[in-house]
Amino acid sequence: MTDDDIELTVKMTRGGDSGNKETMKATVSAPDVETLDDRVTDLRERMEEWSLQWRNIQPDEERLLADDQSRLSETEA
Protein backbone atom coordinates (compact mmCIF):
# COMPACT_ATOMS: atom_id res chain seq x y z
CA MET A 1 0.00 0.00 0.00
CA THR A 2 1.16 3.55 -0.69
CA ASP A 3 1.19 6.47 1.72
CA ASP A 4 -1.90 7.98 0.09
CA ASP A 5 -4.40 5.17 -0.48
CA ILE A 6 -7.63 7.21 -0.55
CA GLU A 7 -8.18 9.53 -3.50
CA LEU A 8 -10.97 12.00 -4.26
CA THR A 9 -11.38 14.00 -7.47
CA VAL A 10 -13.42 17.19 -7.29
CA LYS A 11 -14.78 18.95 -10.38
CA MET A 12 -16.42 22.31 -9.79
CA THR A 13 -18.22 24.30 -12.48
CA ARG A 14 -19.43 27.86 -12.06
CA GLY A 15 -21.68 29.78 -14.43
CA GLY A 16 -24.82 28.96 -16.29
CA ASP A 17 -24.25 29.48 -19.97
CA SER A 18 -21.40 28.38 -22.19
CA GLY A 19 -20.03 31.92 -22.48
CA ASN A 20 -19.75 32.40 -18.73
CA LYS A 21 -18.55 29.08 -17.37
CA GLU A 22 -15.38 28.15 -15.50
CA THR A 23 -14.45 24.61 -14.55
CA MET A 24 -11.80 23.56 -12.05
CA LYS A 25 -10.74 19.99 -11.36
CA ALA A 26 -8.48 18.82 -8.55
CA THR A 27 -7.48 15.51 -7.00
CA VAL A 28 -6.71 15.01 -3.31
CA SER A 29 -5.24 11.90 -1.76
CA ALA A 30 -4.55 10.84 1.81
CA PRO A 31 -3.64 7.76 3.82
CA ASP A 32 -6.87 7.89 5.86
CA VAL A 33 -10.32 9.50 5.88
CA GLU A 34 -9.52 12.06 8.57
CA THR A 35 -6.51 13.37 6.65
CA LEU A 36 -8.52 13.33 3.43
CA ASP A 37 -11.23 15.41 5.12
CA ASP A 38 -8.64 17.99 6.23
CA ARG A 39 -7.06 18.13 2.78
CA VAL A 40 -10.43 18.46 1.04
CA THR A 41 -11.35 21.34 3.38
CA ASP A 42 -8.05 23.07 2.56
CA LEU A 43 -8.57 22.47 -1.15
CA ARG A 44 -12.15 23.78 -1.04
CA GLU A 45 -10.97 27.01 0.59
CA ARG A 46 -8.21 27.41 -1.97
CA MET A 47 -10.57 26.68 -4.89
CA GLU A 48 -12.92 29.36 -3.56
CA GLU A 49 -10.05 31.87 -3.55
CA TRP A 50 -9.05 30.87 -7.08
CA SER A 51 -12.62 31.10 -8.37
CA LEU A 52 -12.95 34.64 -6.99
CA GLN A 53 -9.71 35.63 -8.72
CA TRP A 54 -10.71 34.03 -12.02
CA ARG A 55 -14.20 35.53 -11.85
CA ASN A 56 -12.57 38.97 -11.93
CA ILE A 57 -10.79 38.18 -15.20
CA GLN A 58 -12.96 39.61 -17.94
CA PRO A 59 -12.48 39.25 -21.69
CA ASP A 60 -11.48 42.28 -23.70
CA GLU A 61 -14.41 44.53 -24.46
CA GLU A 62 -13.46 44.63 -28.13
CA ARG A 63 -15.54 42.22 -30.15
CA LEU A 64 -13.68 40.01 -32.56
CA LEU A 65 -16.63 39.59 -34.93
CA ALA A 66 -16.69 41.01 -38.42
CA ASP A 67 -18.68 44.23 -38.74
CA ASP A 68 -21.59 42.47 -40.43
CA GLN A 69 -21.87 40.05 -37.48
CA SER A 70 -21.73 42.58 -34.67
CA ARG A 71 -25.50 43.22 -34.74
CA LEU A 72 -28.55 41.05 -35.03
CA SER A 73 -29.91 43.07 -37.97
CA GLU A 74 -29.89 41.67 -41.48
CA THR A 75 -26.88 42.31 -43.73
CA GLU A 76 -26.47 42.59 -47.47
CA ALA A 77 -24.78 39.75 -49.33
Helices and strands as residue ranges (DSSP letters): E 6-14, G 18-20, E 22-30, H 33-55, G 67-69
